[in-house]
Amino acid sequence: MLKLLDFYADWCGPCKMMAPIFEEIEKDYENRIEFKKVDVEAEEQLAGQYNIGSIPTFVLLKDDKEIDRKTGAMPKEMLKAWLDSQLK
């Protein structure tokens, strides 16, 4: 199963825009993609491990290895298209 890490911060405007989209599509991909939110301030070490330079950043993992990433807010359809392309 793929895993999607959402690196965010509570003070980040674009992150706040993406939060409801992230929660909404989580249901669409149940049993296919595991969704995890990662607060960059609470998880500084993990953010450093993934070289997170700006937020929001979405890191897609397969077998705990990064296979792709997207940075910045995006429309729900764009996020879903990206995830669908990775599930093939």
PDB file of N, CA, C and O in Angstrom:
ATOM      1  N   MET A   1       0.841  -1.180   0.000  1.00  0.00           N
ATOM      2  CA  MET A   1       0.000   0.000   0.000  1.00  0.00           C
ATOM      3  C   MET A   1       0.887   1.246   0.000  1.00  0.00           C
ATOM      4  O   MET A   1       1.923   1.288   0.665  1.00  0.00           O
ATOM      5  N   LEU A   2       0.464   2.253  -0.754  1.00  0.00           N
ATOM      6  CA  LEU A   2       1.174   3.518  -0.776  1.00  0.00           C
ATOM      7  C   LEU A   2       0.868   4.303   0.497  1.00  0.00           C
ATOM      8  O   LEU A   2      -0.151   4.081   1.150  1.00  0.00           O
ATOM      9  N   LYS A   3       1.763   5.216   0.832  1.00  0.00           N
ATOM     10  CA  LYS A   3       1.571   6.094   1.987  1.00  0.00           C
ATOM     11  C   LYS A   3       1.798   7.518   1.517  1.00  0.00           C
ATOM     12  O   LYS A   3       2.775   7.797   0.822  1.00  0.00           O
ATOM     13  N   LEU A   4       0.892   8.432   1.896  1.00  0.00           N
ATOM     14  CA  LEU A   4       1.023   9.836   1.547  1.00  0.00           C
ATOM     15  C   LEU A   4       1.246  10.648   2.807  1.00  0.00           C
ATOM     16  O   LEU A   4       0.400  10.671   3.701  1.00  0.00           O
ATOM     17  N   LEU A   5       2.388  11.312   2.873  1.00  0.00           N
ATOM     18  CA  LEU A   5       2.713  12.176   4.003  1.00  0.00           C
ATOM     19  C   LEU A   5       2.415  13.617   3.624  1.00  0.00           C
ATOM     20  O   LEU A   5       2.891  14.105   2.599  1.00  0.00           O
ATOM     21  N   ASP A   6       1.636  14.292   4.442  1.00  0.00           N
ATOM     22  CA  ASP A   6       1.296  15.697   4.242  1.00  0.00           C
ATOM     23  C   ASP A   6       2.076  16.505   5.264  1.00  0.00           C
ATOM     24  O   ASP A   6       1.709  16.546   6.438  1.00  0.00           O
ATOM     25  N   PHE A   7       3.158  17.151   4.821  1.00  0.00           N
ATOM     26  CA  PHE A   7       3.961  17.993   5.705  1.00  0.00           C
ATOM     27  C   PHE A   7       3.323  19.380   5.743  1.00  0.00           C
ATOM     28  O   PHE A   7       3.153  20.021   4.706  1.00  0.00           O
ATOM     29  N   TYR A   8       2.968  19.841   6.955  1.00  0.00           N
ATOM     30  CA  TYR A   8       2.211  21.083   7.113  1.00  0.00           C
ATOM     31  C   TYR A   8       2.606  21.776   8.412  1.00  0.00           C
ATOM     32  O   TYR A   8       3.375  21.245   9.214  1.00  0.00           O
ATOM     33  N   ALA A   9       2.058  22.975   8.597  1.00  0.00           N
ATOM     34  CA  ALA A   9       2.155  23.694   9.877  1.00  0.00           C
ATOM     35  C   ALA A   9       0.817  24.388  10.105  1.00  0.00           C
ATOM     36  O   ALA A   9       0.141  24.775   9.152  1.00  0.00           O
ATOM     37  N   ASP A  10       0.438  24.542  11.369  1.00  0.00           N
ATOM     38  CA  ASP A  10      -0.855  25.146  11.705  1.00  0.00           C
ATOM     39  C   ASP A  10      -0.971  26.590  11.226  1.00  0.00           C
ATOM     40  O   ASP A  10      -2.075  27.043  10.923  1.00  0.00           O
ATOM     41  N   TRP A  11       0.137  27.321  11.152  1.00  0.00           N
ATOM     42  CA  TRP A  11       0.117  28.731  10.763  1.00  0.00           C
ATOM     43  C   TRP A  11       0.136  28.945   9.250  1.00  0.00           C
ATOM     44  O   TRP A  11       0.010  30.078   8.785  1.00  0.00           O
ATOM     45  N   CYS A  12       0.289  27.890   8.495  1.00  0.00           N
ATOM     46  CA  CYS A  12       0.467  27.966   7.035  1.00  0.00           C
ATOM     47  C   CYS A  12      -0.886  28.084   6.314  1.00  0.00           C
ATOM     48  O   CYS A  12      -1.715  27.177   6.390  1.00  0.00           O
ATOM     49  N   GLY A  13      -1.099  29.200   5.621  1.00  0.00           N
ATOM     50  CA  GLY A  13      -2.352  29.423   4.898  1.00  0.00           C
ATOM     51  C   GLY A  13      -2.648  28.370   3.841  1.00  0.00           C
ATOM     52  O   GLY A  13      -3.739  27.801   3.850  1.00  0.00           O
ATOM     53  N   PRO A  14      -1.707  28.083   2.917  1.00  0.00           N
ATOM     54  CA  PRO A  14      -1.957  27.048   1.912  1.00  0.00           C
ATOM     55  C   PRO A  14      -2.205  25.667   2.547  1.00  0.00           C
ATOM     56  O   PRO A  14      -2.972  24.865   2.013  1.00  0.00           O
ATOM     57  N   CYS A  15      -1.557  25.397   3.681  1.00  0.00           N
ATOM     58  CA  CYS A  15      -1.775  24.127   4.380  1.00  0.00           C
ATOM     59  C   CYS A  15      -3.221  24.051   4.878  1.00  0.00           C
ATOM     60  O   CYS A  15      -3.865  23.006   4.791  1.00  0.00           O
ATOM     61  N   LYS A  16      -3.716  25.171   5.400  1.00  0.00           N
ATOM     62  CA  LYS A  16      -5.102  25.218   5.876  1.00  0.00           C
ATOM     63  C   LYS A  16      -6.077  25.002   4.725  1.00  0.00           C
ATOM     64  O   LYS A  16      -7.119  24.372   4.902  1.00  0.00           O
ATOM     65  N   MET A  17      -5.739  25.527   3.540  1.00  0.00           N
ATOM     66  CA  MET A  17      -6.580  25.311   2.356  1.00  0.00           C
ATOM     67  C   MET A  17      -6.611  23.834   1.966  1.00  0.00           C
ATOM     68  O   MET A  17      -7.646  23.327   1.532  1.00  0.00           O
ATOM     69  N   MET A  18      -5.492  23.151   2.118  1.00  0.00           N
ATOM     70  CA  MET A  18      -5.389  21.753   1.689  1.00  0.00           C
ATOM     71  C   MET A  18      -5.972  20.771   2.706  1.00  0.00           C
ATOM     72  O   MET A  18      -6.324  19.651   2.338  1.00  0.00           O
ATOM     73  N   ALA A  19      -6.079  21.165   3.969  1.00  0.00           N
ATOM     74  CA  ALA A  19      -6.526  20.239   5.018  1.00  0.00           C
ATOM     75  C   ALA A  19      -7.865  19.584   4.708  1.00  0.00           C
ATOM     76  O   ALA A  19      -7.956  18.359   4.794  1.00  0.00           O
ATOM     77  N   PRO A  20      -8.916  20.334   4.349  1.00  0.00           N
ATOM     78  CA  PRO A  20     -10.188  19.667   4.073  1.00  0.00           C
ATOM     79  C   PRO A  20     -10.138  18.791   2.813  1.00  0.00           C
ATOM     80  O   PRO A  20     -10.817  17.767   2.741  1.00  0.00           O
ATOM     81  N   ILE A  21      -9.337  19.194   1.826  1.00  0.00           N
ATOM     82  CA  ILE A  21      -9.185  18.382   0.610  1.00  0.00           C
ATOM     83  C   ILE A  21      -8.502  17.065   0.960  1.00  0.00           C
ATOM     84  O   ILE A  21      -8.923  15.998   0.512  1.00  0.00           O
ATOM     85  N   PHE A  22      -7.447  17.150   1.761  1.00  0.00           N
ATOM     86  CA  PHE A  22      -6.713  15.959   2.196  1.00  0.00           C
ATOM     87  C   PHE A  22      -7.652  14.994   2.916  1.00  0.00           C
ATOM     88  O   PHE A  22      -7.647  13.796   2.632  1.00  0.00           O
ATOM     89  N   GLU A  23      -8.458  15.510   3.847  1.00  0.00           N
ATOM     90  CA  GLU A  23      -9.393  14.672   4.598  1.00  0.00           C
ATOM     91  C   GLU A  23     -10.461  14.075   3.691  1.00  0.00           C
ATOM     92  O   GLU A  23     -10.846  12.918   3.862  1.00  0.00           O
ATOM     93  N   GLU A  24     -10.940  14.857   2.730  1.00  0.00           N
ATOM     94  CA  GLU A  24     -11.983  14.404   1.822  1.00  0.00           C
ATOM     95  C   GLU A  24     -11.498  13.265   0.929  1.00  0.00           C
ATOM     96  O   GLU A  24     -12.189  12.257   0.781  1.00  0.00           O
ATOM     97  N   ILE A  25     -10.324  13.417   0.339  1.00  0.00           N
ATOM     98  CA  ILE A  25      -9.860  12.376  -0.580  1.00  0.00           C
ATOM     99  C   ILE A  25      -9.335  11.151   0.151  1.00  0.00           C
ATOM    100  O   ILE A  25      -9.213  10.078  -0.440  1.00  0.00           O
ATOM    101  N   GLU A  26      -9.024  11.303   1.425  1.00  0.00           N
ATOM    102  CA  GLU A  26      -8.587  10.142   2.211  1.00  0.00           C
ATOM    103  C   GLU A  26      -9.636   9.037   2.141  1.00  0.00           C
ATOM    104  O   GLU A  26      -9.295   7.857   2.055  1.00  0.00           O
ATOM    105  N   LYS A  27     -10.897   9.414   2.179  1.00  0.00           N
ATOM    106  CA  LYS A  27     -11.996   8.436   2.100  1.00  0.00           C
ATOM    107  C   LYS A  27     -12.040   7.769   0.730  1.00  0.00           C
ATOM    108  O   LYS A  27     -12.344   6.581   0.623  1.00  0.00           O
ATOM    109  N   ASP A  28     -11.735   8.537  -0.324  1.00  0.00           N
ATOM    110  CA  ASP A  28     -11.772   8.003  -1.691  1.00  0.00           C
ATOM    111  C   ASP A  28     -10.711   6.932  -1.932  1.00  0.00           C
ATOM    112  O   ASP A  28     -10.884   6.062  -2.785  1.00  0.00           O
ATOM    113  N   TYR A  29      -9.615   6.999  -1.178  1.00  0.00           N
ATOM    114  CA  TYR A  29      -8.497   6.083  -1.399  1.00  0.00           C
ATOM    115  C   TYR A  29      -8.314   5.093  -0.254  1.00  0.00           C
ATOM    116  O   TYR A  29      -7.248   4.496  -0.106  1.00  0.00           O
ATOM    117  N   GLU A  30      -9.343   4.923   0.543  1.00  0.00           N
ATOM    118  CA  GLU A  30      -9.291   3.991   1.675  1.00  0.00           C
ATOM    119  C   GLU A  30      -8.873   2.608   1.171  1.00  0.00           C
ATOM    120  O   GLU A  30      -9.347   2.152   0.130  1.00  0.00           O
ATOM    121  N   ASN A  31      -8.000   1.956   1.903  1.00  0.00           N
ATOM    122  CA  ASN A  31      -7.454   0.629   1.581  1.00  0.00           C
ATOM    123  C   ASN A  31      -6.511   0.623   0.382  1.00  0.00           C
ATOM    124  O   ASN A  31      -6.076  -0.445  -0.047  1.00  0.00           O
ATOM    125  N   ARG A  32      -6.183   1.802  -0.172  1.00  0.00           N
ATOM    126  CA  ARG A  32      -5.218   1.870  -1.271  1.00  0.00           C
ATOM    127  C   ARG A  32      -4.044   2.783  -0.943  1.00  0.00           C
ATOM    128  O   ARG A  32      -2.912   2.533  -1.357  1.00  0.00           O
ATOM    129  N   ILE A  33      -4.333   3.855  -0.185  1.00  0.00           N
ATOM    130  CA  ILE A  33      -3.290   4.798   0.224  1.00  0.00           C
ATOM    131  C   ILE A  33      -3.512   5.135   1.691  1.00  0.00           C
ATOM    132  O   ILE A  33      -4.623   5.467   2.104  1.00  0.00           O
ATOM    133  N   GLU A  34      -2.446   5.046   2.467  1.00  0.00           N
ATOM    134  CA  GLU A  34      -2.494   5.438   3.880  1.00  0.00           C
ATOM    135  C   GLU A  34      -2.102   6.906   3.974  1.00  0.00           C
ATOM    136  O   GLU A  34      -1.042   7.297   3.485  1.00  0.00           O
ATOM    137  N   PHE A  35      -2.940   7.715   4.592  1.00  0.00           N
ATOM    138  CA  PHE A  35      -2.722   9.156   4.698  1.00  0.00           C
ATOM    139  C   PHE A  35      -2.196   9.497   6.088  1.00  0.00           C
ATOM    140  O   PHE A  35      -2.744   9.052   7.096  1.00  0.00           O
ATOM    141  N   LYS A  36      -1.121  10.296   6.129  1.00  0.00           N
ATOM    142  CA  LYS A  36      -0.536  10.742   7.401  1.00  0.00           C
ATOM    143  C   LYS A  36      -0.231  12.226   7.327  1.00  0.00           C
ATOM    144  O   LYS A  36       0.386  12.691   6.369  1.00  0.00           O
ATOM    145  N   LYS A  37      -0.658  12.969   8.333  1.00  0.00           N
ATOM    146  CA  LYS A  37      -0.323  14.385   8.437  1.00  0.00           C
ATOM    147  C   LYS A  37       0.911  14.508   9.329  1.00  0.00           C
ATOM    148  O   LYS A  37       0.997  13.862  10.373  1.00  0.00           O
ATOM    149  N   VAL A  38       1.864  15.342   8.910  1.00  0.00           N
ATOM    150  CA  VAL A  38       3.111  15.528   9.648  1.00  0.00           C
ATOM    151  C   VAL A  38       3.304  17.018   9.911  1.00  0.00           C
ATOM    152  O   VAL A  38       3.570  17.787   8.988  1.00  0.00           O
ATOM    153  N   ASP A  39       3.169  17.421  11.172  1.00  0.00           N
ATOM    154  CA  ASP A  39       3.391  18.809  11.577  1.00  0.00           C
ATOM    155  C   ASP A  39       4.902  19.046  11.588  1.00  0.00           C
ATOM    156  O   ASP A  39       5.621  18.438  12.381  1.00  0.00           O
ATOM    157  N   VAL A  40       5.384  19.929  10.710  1.00  0.00           N
ATOM    158  CA  VAL A  40       6.834  20.132  10.578  1.00  0.00           C
ATOM    159  C   VAL A  40       7.458  20.709  11.846  1.00  0.00           C
ATOM    160  O   VAL A  40       8.651  20.520  12.082  1.00  0.00           O
ATOM    161  N   GLU A  41       6.680  21.402  12.657  1.00  0.00           N
ATOM    162  CA  GLU A  41       7.225  21.964  13.897  1.00  0.00           C
ATOM    163  C   GLU A  41       7.320  20.899  14.992  1.00  0.00           C
ATOM    164  O   GLU A  41       8.257  20.918  15.791  1.00  0.00           O
ATOM    165  N   ALA A  42       6.373  19.986  15.036  1.00  0.00           N
ATOM    166  CA  ALA A  42       6.392  18.916  16.032  1.00  0.00           C
ATOM    167  C   ALA A  42       7.306  17.767  15.603  1.00  0.00           C
ATOM    168  O   ALA A  42       7.832  17.036  16.443  1.00  0.00           O
ATOM    169  N   GLU A  43       7.489  17.613  14.295  1.00  0.00           N
ATOM    170  CA  GLU A  43       8.278  16.501  13.740  1.00  0.00           C
ATOM    171  C   GLU A  43       9.453  17.039  12.921  1.00  0.00           C
ATOM    172  O   GLU A  43       9.630  16.677  11.757  1.00  0.00           O
ATOM    173  N   GLU A  44      10.249  17.905  13.544  1.00  0.00           N
ATOM    174  CA  GLU A  44      11.368  18.535  12.840  1.00  0.00           C
ATOM    175  C   GLU A  44      12.347  17.514  12.257  1.00  0.00           C
ATOM    176  O   GLU A  44      12.855  17.693  11.150  1.00  0.00           O
ATOM    177  N   GLN A  45      12.600  16.467  12.993  1.00  0.00           N
ATOM    178  CA  GLN A  45      13.560  15.458  12.531  1.00  0.00           C
ATOM    179  C   GLN A  45      13.052  14.760  11.269  1.00  0.00           C
ATOM    180  O   GLN A  45      13.809  14.554  10.321  1.00  0.00           O
ATOM    181  N   LEU A  46      11.764  14.396  11.262  1.00  0.00           N
ATOM    182  CA  LEU A  46      11.182  13.730  10.091  1.00  0.00           C
ATOM    183  C   LEU A  46      11.150  14.683   8.895  1.00  0.00           C
ATOM    184  O   LEU A  46      11.439  14.279   7.769  1.00  0.00           O
ATOM    185  N   ALA A  47      10.800  15.944   9.139  1.00  0.00           N
ATOM    186  CA  ALA A  47      10.802  16.948   8.065  1.00  0.00           C
ATOM    187  C   ALA A  47      12.213  17.102   7.495  1.00  0.00           C
ATOM    188  O   ALA A  47      12.381  17.237   6.283  1.00  0.00           O
ATOM    189  N   GLY A  48      13.215  17.083   8.355  1.00  0.00           N
ATOM    190  CA  GLY A  48      14.601  17.163   7.905  1.00  0.00           C
ATOM    191  C   GLY A  48      15.015  15.941   7.112  1.00  0.00           C
ATOM    192  O   GLY A  48      15.730  16.047   6.116  1.00  0.00           O
ATOM    193  N   GLN A  49      14.563  14.785   7.557  1.00  0.00           N
ATOM    194  CA  GLN A  49      14.885  13.526   6.874  1.00  0.00           C
ATOM    195  C   GLN A  49      14.388  13.561   5.421  1.00  0.00           C
ATOM    196  O   GLN A  49      15.036  13.020   4.525  1.00  0.00           O
ATOM    197  N   TYR A  50      13.237  14.200   5.201  1.00  0.00           N
ATOM    198  CA  TYR A  50      12.666  14.287   3.858  1.00  0.00           C
ATOM    199  C   TYR A  50      13.016  15.600   3.149  1.00  0.00           C
ATOM    200  O   TYR A  50      12.468  15.894   2.087  1.00  0.00           O
ATOM    201  N   ASN A  51      13.921  16.384   3.730  1.00  0.00           N
ATOM    202  CA  ASN A  51      14.366  17.645   3.130  1.00  0.00           C
ATOM    203  C   ASN A  51      13.203  18.555   2.757  1.00  0.00           C
ATOM    204  O   ASN A  51      13.137  19.066   1.639  1.00  0.00           O
ATOM    205  N   ILE A  52      12.298  18.752   3.692  1.00  0.00           N
ATOM    206  CA  ILE A  52      11.139  19.599   3.448  1.00  0.00           C
ATOM    207  C   ILE A  52      11.575  21.054   3.552  1.00  0.00           C
ATOM    208  O   ILE A  52      11.963  21.521   4.622  1.00  0.00           O
ATOM    209  N   GLY A  53      11.506  21.764   2.431  1.00  0.00           N
ATOM    210  CA  GLY A  53      11.939  23.149   2.392  1.00  0.00           C
ATOM    211  C   GLY A  53      10.782  24.131   2.392  1.00  0.00           C
ATOM    212  O   GLY A  53      10.932  25.273   2.826  1.00  0.00           O
ATOM    213  N   SER A  54       9.627  23.692   1.907  1.00  0.00           N
ATOM    214  CA  SER A  54       8.433  24.541   1.922  1.00  0.00           C
ATOM    215  C   SER A  54       7.211  23.650   2.124  1.00  0.00           C
ATOM    216  O   SER A  54       7.233  22.446   1.868  1.00  0.00           O
ATOM    217  N   ILE A  55       6.156  24.290   2.589  1.00  0.00           N
ATOM    218  CA  ILE A  55       4.942  23.546   2.903  1.00  0.00           C
ATOM    219  C   ILE A  55       3.736  24.221   2.268  1.00  0.00           C
ATOM    220  O   ILE A  55       3.763  25.430   2.042  1.00  0.00           O
ATOM    221  N   PRO A  56       2.686  23.476   1.975  1.00  0.00           N
ATOM    222  CA  PRO A  56       2.579  22.038   2.175  1.00  0.00           C
ATOM    223  C   PRO A  56       3.413  21.268   1.148  1.00  0.00           C
ATOM    224  O   PRO A  56       3.562  21.689   0.001  1.00  0.00           O
ATOM    225  N   THR A  57       3.943  20.151   1.582  1.00  0.00           N
ATOM    226  CA  THR A  57       4.614  19.208   0.695  1.00  0.00           C
ATOM    227  C   THR A  57       3.998  17.836   0.931  1.00  0.00           C
ATOM    228  O   THR A  57       3.827  17.395   2.068  1.00  0.00           O
ATOM    229  N   PHE A  58       3.673  17.178  -0.169  1.00  0.00           N
ATOM    230  CA  PHE A  58       3.083  15.844  -0.120  1.00  0.00           C
ATOM    231  C   PHE A  58       4.108  14.860  -0.640  1.00  0.00           C
ATOM    232  O   PHE A  58       4.552  14.962  -1.784  1.00  0.00           O
ATOM    233  N   VAL A  59       4.489  13.900   0.200  1.00  0.00           N
ATOM    234  CA  VAL A  59       5.496  12.906  -0.168  1.00  0.00           C
ATOM    235  C   VAL A  59       4.805  11.554  -0.264  1.00  0.00           C
ATOM    236  O   VAL A  59       4.161  11.101   0.683  1.00  0.00           O
ATOM    237  N   LEU A  60       4.947  10.919  -1.416  1.00  0.00           N
ATOM    238  CA  LEU A  60       4.330   9.624  -1.653  1.00  0.00           C
ATOM    239  C   LEU A  60       5.375   8.529  -1.482  1.00  0.00           C
ATOM    240  O   LEU A  60       6.442   8.578  -2.094  1.00  0.00           O
ATOM    241  N   LEU A  61       5.065   7.550  -0.656  1.00  0.00           N
ATOM    242  CA  LEU A  61       5.986   6.461  -0.350  1.00  0.00           C
ATOM    243  C   LEU A  61       5.414   5.125  -0.811  1.00  0.00           C
ATOM    244  O   LEU A  61       4.206   4.890  -0.768  1.00  0.00           O
ATOM    245  N   LYS A  62       6.309   4.272  -1.248  1.00  0.00           N
ATOM    246  CA  LYS A  62       5.963   2.871  -1.533  1.00  0.00           C
ATOM    247  C   LYS A  62       7.023   2.040  -0.842  1.00  0.00           C
ATOM    248  O   LYS A  62       8.217   2.223  -1.076  1.00  0.00           O
ATOM    249  N   ASP A  63       6.589   1.129   0.007  1.00  0.00           N
ATOM    250  CA  ASP A  63       7.522   0.324   0.809  1.00  0.00           C
ATOM    251  C   ASP A  63       8.470   1.234   1.594  1.00  0.00           C
ATOM    252  O   ASP A  63       9.659   0.939   1.719  1.00  0.00           O
ATOM    253  N   ASP A  64       7.940   2.338   2.119  1.00  0.00           N
ATOM    254  CA  ASP A  64       8.671   3.321   2.917  1.00  0.00           C
ATOM    255  C   ASP A  64       9.806   4.019   2.176  1.00  0.00           C
ATOM    256  O   ASP A  64      10.708   4.572   2.805  1.00  0.00           O
ATOM    257  N   LYS A  65       9.770   4.001   0.837  1.00  0.00           N
ATOM    258  CA  LYS A  65      10.742   4.715   0.022  1.00  0.00           C
ATOM    259  C   LYS A  65       9.992   5.752  -0.816  1.00  0.00           C
ATOM    260  O   LYS A  65       8.946   5.460  -1.395  1.00  0.00           O
ATOM    261  N   GLU A  66      10.545   6.967  -0.869  1.00  0.00           N
ATOM    262  CA  GLU A  66       9.888   8.032  -1.630  1.00  0.00           C
ATOM    263  C   GLU A  66       9.863   7.699  -3.115  1.00  0.00           C
ATOM    264  O   GLU A  66      10.882   7.341  -3.708  1.00  0.00           O
ATOM    265  N   ILE A  67       8.666   7.826  -3.708  1.00  0.00           N
ATOM    266  CA  ILE A  67       8.549   7.600  -5.147  1.00  0.00           C
ATOM    267  C   ILE A  67       8.171   8.879  -5.887  1.00  0.00           C
ATOM    268  O   ILE A  67       8.386   8.979  -7.095  1.00  0.00           O
ATOM    269  N   ASP A  68       7.609   9.860  -5.175  1.00  0.00           N
ATOM    270  CA  ASP A  68       7.263  11.133  -5.802  1.00  0.00           C
ATOM    271  C   ASP A  68       6.879  12.137  -4.724  1.00  0.00           C
ATOM    272  O   ASP A  68       6.638  11.772  -3.573  1.00  0.00           O
ATOM    273  N   ARG A  69       6.827  13.413  -5.116  1.00  0.00           N
ATOM    274  CA  ARG A  69       6.388  14.460  -4.185  1.00  0.00           C
ATOM    275  C   ARG A  69       5.825  15.624  -4.968  1.00  0.00           C
ATOM    276  O   ARG A  69       6.160  15.843  -6.132  1.00  0.00           O
ATOM    277  N   LYS A  70       4.959  16.362  -4.299  1.00  0.00           N
ATOM    278  CA  LYS A  70       4.380  17.592  -4.830  1.00  0.00           C
ATOM    279  C   LYS A  70       4.451  18.634  -3.724  1.00  0.00           C
ATOM    280  O   LYS A  70       4.257  18.320  -2.549  1.00  0.00           O
ATOM    281  N   THR A  71       4.730  19.874  -4.107  1.00  0.00           N
ATOM    282  CA  THR A  71       4.811  20.962  -3.139  1.00  0.00           C
ATOM    283  C   THR A  71       3.818  22.049  -3.526  1.00  0.00           C
ATOM    284  O   THR A  71       3.668  22.388  -4.700  1.00  0.00           O
ATOM    285  N   GLY A  72       3.149  22.585  -2.522  1.00  0.00           N
ATOM    286  CA  GLY A  72       2.218  23.679  -2.733  1.00  0.00           C
ATOM    287  C   GLY A  72       0.776  23.226  -2.771  1.00  0.00           C
ATOM    288  O   GLY A  72       0.468  22.054  -2.985  1.00  0.00           O
ATOM    289  N   ALA A  73      -0.104  24.204  -2.555  1.00  0.00           N
ATOM    290  CA  ALA A  73      -1.537  23.925  -2.603  1.00  0.00           C
ATOM    291  C   ALA A  73      -1.939  23.619  -4.042  1.00  0.00           C
ATOM    292  O   ALA A  73      -1.352  24.144  -4.987  1.00  0.00           O
ATOM    293  N   MET A  74      -2.941  22.769  -4.194  1.00  0.00           N
ATOM    294  CA  MET A  74      -3.435  22.407  -5.515  1.00  0.00           C
ATOM    295  C   MET A  74      -4.916  22.054  -5.421  1.00  0.00           C
ATOM    296  O   MET A  74      -5.401  21.699  -4.347  1.00  0.00           O
ATOM    297  N   PRO A  75      -5.631  22.149  -6.526  1.00  0.00           N
ATOM    298  CA  PRO A  75      -7.036  21.761  -6.503  1.00  0.00           C
ATOM    299  C   PRO A  75      -7.181  20.260  -6.239  1.00  0.00           C
ATOM    300  O   PRO A  75      -6.281  19.473  -6.531  1.00  0.00           O
ATOM    301  N   LYS A  76      -8.304  19.894  -5.695  1.00  0.00           N
ATOM    302  CA  LYS A  76      -8.594  18.493  -5.380  1.00  0.00           C
ATOM    303  C   LYS A  76      -8.397  17.600  -6.609  1.00  0.00           C
ATOM    304  O   LYS A  76      -7.828  16.514  -6.504  1.00  0.00           O
ATOM    305  N   GLU A  77      -8.863  18.056  -7.760  1.00  0.00           N
ATOM    306  CA  GLU A  77      -8.776  17.241  -8.978  1.00  0.00           C
ATOM    307  C   GLU A  77      -7.323  16.968  -9.356  1.00  0.00           C
ATOM    308  O   GLU A  77      -6.995  15.878  -9.825  1.00  0.00           O
ATOM    309  N   MET A  78      -6.455  17.955  -9.154  1.00  0.00           N
ATOM    310  CA  MET A  78      -5.033  17.792  -9.484  1.00  0.00           C
ATOM    311  C   MET A  78      -4.377  16.791  -8.533  1.00  0.00           C
ATOM    312  O   MET A  78      -3.579  15.953  -8.956  1.00  0.00           O
ATOM    313  N   LEU A  79      -4.712  16.882  -7.264  1.00  0.00           N
ATOM    314  CA  LEU A  79      -4.161  15.948  -6.285  1.00  0.00           C
ATOM    315  C   LEU A  79      -4.627  14.530  -6.594  1.00  0.00           C
ATOM    316  O   LEU A  79      -3.829  13.594  -6.551  1.00  0.00           O
ATOM    317  N   LYS A  80      -5.906  14.365  -6.903  1.00  0.00           N
ATOM    318  CA  LYS A  80      -6.442  13.043  -7.234  1.00  0.00           C
ATOM    319  C   LYS A  80      -5.812  12.485  -8.506  1.00  0.00           C
ATOM    320  O   LYS A  80      -5.507  11.295  -8.575  1.00  0.00           O
ATOM    321  N   ALA A  81      -5.617  13.328  -9.504  1.00  0.00           N
ATOM    322  CA  ALA A  81      -4.997  12.882 -10.766  1.00  0.00           C
ATOM    323  C   ALA A  81      -3.577  12.378 -10.504  1.00  0.00           C
ATOM    324  O   ALA A  81      -3.161  11.358 -11.054  1.00  0.00           O
ATOM    325  N   TRP A  82      -2.840  13.100  -9.658  1.00  0.00           N
ATOM    326  CA  TRP A  82      -1.486  12.685  -9.311  1.00  0.00           C
ATOM    327  C   TRP A  82      -1.514  11.325  -8.601  1.00  0.00           C
ATOM    328  O   TRP A  82      -0.746  10.426  -8.942  1.00  0.00           O
ATOM    329  N   LEU A  83      -2.395  11.185  -7.625  1.00  0.00           N
ATOM    330  CA  LEU A  83      -2.477   9.916  -6.893  1.00  0.00           C
ATOM    331  C   LEU A  83      -2.907   8.779  -7.810  1.00  0.00           C
ATOM    332  O   LEU A  83      -2.356   7.680  -7.737  1.00  0.00           O
ATOM    333  N   ASP A  84      -3.884   9.034  -8.667  1.00  0.00           N
ATOM    334  CA  ASP A  84      -4.346   7.994  -9.589  1.00  0.00           C
ATOM    335  C   ASP A  84      -3.214   7.534 -10.514  1.00  0.00           C
ATOM    336  O   ASP A  84      -3.099   6.347 -10.819  1.00  0.00           O
ATOM    337  N   SER A  85      -2.383   8.477 -10.954  1.00  0.00           N
ATOM    338  CA  SER A  85      -1.275   8.123 -11.851  1.00  0.00           C
ATOM    339  C   SER A  85      -0.247   7.251 -11.118  1.00  0.00           C
ATOM    340  O   SER A  85       0.436   6.442 -11.745  1.00  0.00           O
ATOM    341  N   GLN A  86      -0.138   7.411  -9.827  1.00  0.00           N
ATOM    342  CA  GLN A  86       0.821   6.635  -9.046  1.00  0.00           C
ATOM    343  C   GLN A  86       0.294   5.246  -8.677  1.00  0.00           C
ATOM    344  O   GLN A  86       1.072   4.352  -8.345  1.00  0.00           O
ATOM    345  N   LEU A  87      -1.009   5.073  -8.736  1.00  0.00           N
ATOM    346  CA  LEU A  87      -1.610   3.787  -8.384  1.00  0.00           C
ATOM    347  C   LEU A  87      -1.578   2.789  -9.539  1.00  0.00           C
ATOM    348  O   LEU A  87      -1.865   1.608  -9.343  1.00  0.00           O
ATOM    349  N   LYS A  88      -1.236   3.245 -10.728  1.00  0.00           N
ATOM    350  CA  LYS A  88      -1.241   2.353 -11.911  1.00  0.00           C
ATOM    351  C   LYS A  88      -0.065   1.418 -11.906  1.00  0.00           C
ATOM    352  O   LYS A  88       0.083   0.607 -12.821  1.00  0.00           O
TER     353      LYS A  88
END
